[in-house]
Amino acid sequence: MGDGAPETSEGWLAPEVEQELPGLRLLASETAVARPGSLTADSPRGIEERLRELSNRVRGARAIGIRREPVPAAYRVFFRHIGLDPDVVRTPIEEALLERMLRGGFPTGGFLDDVLMIALIDTGVPVGALDAQGVEGRLGIRSSREAEPLGRSESAPLLPQGRLVIADEGAALAVLFGERAPDSVHEPSAPVRGPGRRRPGPLRRRGAVVLLPGARRVRRLRFPRLSAWRFRRLSAARLDGPRRW
């Protein structure tokens, strides 16, 4: 893996986004995945046991009071600032805890989704993942264009104008706090490593996210903890109707 701390890069913000949301930041790092086969297949036993442990630890009182905790409260303020009602469009952590209450436990969604869910529950910070080999240049946040495809596939869904998206230099790859492009995680058609295969570059991870060591790279996104004080001040300003982000 190499010595030293994992490298984390800060993504870019489109000028209009930076002006409107000066406290917003996107951090990205890369890691490698040793798991052979599909990332969307069933999780190994250790991951499923971790989800069950979290399900047992999170009870109704925590779910009801989650919005008053500092980090979830900051995201609720941020949602309102970008024109989303957090009581209608729930923040990721609130949505996860609601699912836990309705289902009696955190549902498993496959290896990759389960790892991201564990990171969300442990930190309260939304985390996403993209295939690093499908990312062109640095990642950033901008608003979508009218009828812009979400991803690069021919069947990519079209976005309305003005949605905040995670994008690289050529395409929108994920909606901020929403769905990612259908082609954002590529499944291998052959064993990950074998004769003649080149080993990827340095393994990188984000400290708050579970490390997936090995040979297949996935670029992971983390939205850093927002300052509740900063966004409360921003939201106190008069807004001329909902934002089209």
Sequence and secondary structure as in RCSB ss.txt:
>XXXX:A:sequence
MGDGAPETSEGWLAPEVEQELPGLRLLASETAVARPGSLTADSPRGIEERLRELSNRVRGARAIGIRREPVPAAY
RVFFRHIGLDPDVVRTPIEEALLERMLRGGFPTGGFLDDVLMIALIDTGVPVGALDAQGVEGRLGIRSSREAEPL
GRSESAPLLPQGRLVIADEGAALAVLFGERAPDSVHEPSAPVRGPGRRRPGPLRRRGAVVLLPGARRVRRLRFPR
LSAWRFRRLSAARLDGPRRW
>XXXX:A:secstr
  SS    EE EE HHHHHH TT   EEEEEEE   S TTS   HHHHHHHHHHHHH  HHHHHHGGGSHHHHHH
HHHHHHTT  TTTS  HHHHHHHHHHHHTS     HHHHHHHHHHHHHS  EEEE GGG  S  EEEE  TTEEB
SSSTT  EE TT EEEE SS EEEETTS B TTSS   SS SS TT    S     TTS    SSEEEEEEE   
  HHHHHHHHTS   S    
